Amino acid sequence: MTTGHVLMGLLSRGPQHGYDLKRHHDELLPAARPMAFGQVYAALGRLAGKGFVSEAATERAGGPERTVYELTDTGRDEVDRWAAEAEGPTEHIANPLATKVAVALLVGGQDAARAFLRRQRAAHLERMRELTRDKREAKGDLHRVLAADYALGHLDADVRWMEDALERVHDLEGDTRR
């Protein structure tokens, strides 16, 4: 996912200035890292340079001037193409949990790895409870519900992996320290 494509998606709803784009990003993508204003304006500059967005107007309402941007036809074609394109799975999967288990085995042995896995499982389950509560409170906010569902799916997969890892570590024979 690129910041530019997300901004073009937001602009597909109509002309907006950077402040609104940042606010809408943070509201509509609650699971994403909040976007910094500098990131918004830098991306808009790159998009304008490629002809994907253009300046529609400049507004001044009791504060600094605000440039309103709009999506160009070329930008619409680009964001439509990008949104329809399937994301391929990455070749390398970052798994900080597996890395920590491997290091725990090296430095503390099986007991340390099992203790880490149990603590991490408890933390994941607590986060899953929070997300489930958030879904109930979202009542009709599709963006929040979808973000929570996505996070819950990933957390559930992590918990299943941790349970499998606990069994494997338990069955492990021999000294893993070298």
N, C-alpha and C positions, 0 to 999 in steps of 0.2 A: 504494500500500500504506500502510495506517495502522498505527501502533504498536498501537492498540487492537484492531484486527482480528487482528493477529498474537498478541497476548496472549490474546484469546478463543479462538483456535485452539489455543493451548497449554493453556488451561484446559479445552478439550473433552476432554482426556485424564484430567481429574479435578482436584479441589481442590489448590491449590498456594499457597505464599507467594511474595512478590516475589523473594526470593533464588533460589528454584528456577526461577521464570519467566525471570529474567535468564540463568541458567545454561543452561536448555534452549534459549532463543532463540539464544544464542551457539553452542551445540553443533549445533542442528538447522539453523541458517542460517549456515553458515560463511563464505559470501561476503558477508553483510550486515555493516554496521558494527556492532561490539559495542554492545549496549544499556547505557546508564548506569542505575544504580539509581534515580536521581532521575526519569529518564524512565519507568521501570516504575511507580513509585508515583504519579506524576502521572497517567499514563494510567489506572491502576486507579481512582483517584479520579474521573476523568471517566466511566469506564465504570459505576462504582457509581451516580453521579449520574443516569445515563440508564437505570438499572435492568438493565444488561446483565450485571453481576457483583454478587455480594453477599459479605459476610463470613461465612465458614462456621465459623470458630473462631479462637481466639487461643492460640498455643503459646508456652511458655517452657521452653527446654531448655538451661539453663546460660548463657544469654546474654540479650540483649534480647527482649522480646515480639515474636512474629511473627504477623501476621494472615494467616490462610489464606483465600484467595478461591475462589469457585466460580462457574461460569457459570450464569446463570439461563436459564429457558426462552426468555425474550425475547432474551437474548444469543445463545443457540444459534440461534434463527431468524435473527438479524442476521448472524452469522458464516457460516451456511449460505448465506444470500442473497448475501453479499459474495464468498464463495469460488466461487460458481457464475457470477458476473457476469464477462463478458469485459472485459478492459482495452483500451480504445481506444488506438490510437496517438496520441501527443501531436502537437499541431499544429506546435510548434517543437521541433526536435531540437538539443540542445546538442552541439556538436562542437568541443571545444577543439583538436583537431588541425587542422581546417580554419581555425580562427581563427589559429593559430600560423603556418600556411603563408601565409595572407593577409598577416599582419604581416611575416613573413620576406621575402616578395616586396616589400613596401613599403620596408623598411629596408635590405635586403641584396641584393635582386634574385633572379634565378633560381638563382644558385649557392647562396645562403643557404637558399632554400626546398628545393632538392634535398638539401643537406647535412642539414637538419633532418629531412626525410622519411627519409633513409637511417638516421640515428641512431635515430629513433623506430621504424622498422621493426625494427632490431636489438633494441631494448628489448622490443618486442612479441613477437618470436620467442623471446627468452629467457624471458619470462613464460609463453609457451605451453609451452615445455619444462618449466618448473617445475610447471605445472598438470597436464601429462601424467604427470609423475612422481608427483604427489600422487594422481591417479586410480588409478595402479597400487598405491600404498601403502594406499589407502582400503579395498580388499578387502571389499566387502559393505556399506560405509557409504554407503547410498543418498543421503543428504543431501550428503555431500562429493562424490560422483560427479556428482550433478545440478548442484551449484554449479560444479564444474569444467567440466562440459559447457557450461553457460550462458556462463561466462566465455570459454571457448575459442571458442565460436561468435561472440561479439562481437569478440574479438581477431582472429579470422580475417577477419571482415568489415572491420575496420579495416586489416589488412594489405593486403587486396585494394583498398581505397580508396586506400591510400598508393601502391600500385603504379600504379594508374590516375592518381593525382595526379602521380607522377614523370613519367609519359609526357606528361601535359598540360603540365606546367611545361617539359619538354624541348621540346615543340612550340610553346611560347609565343613569339610574335614581338613585338618592340617593347619599349620601356622601360615597366616597370610602376611606376616611381617617379613620384610627382607632387608 
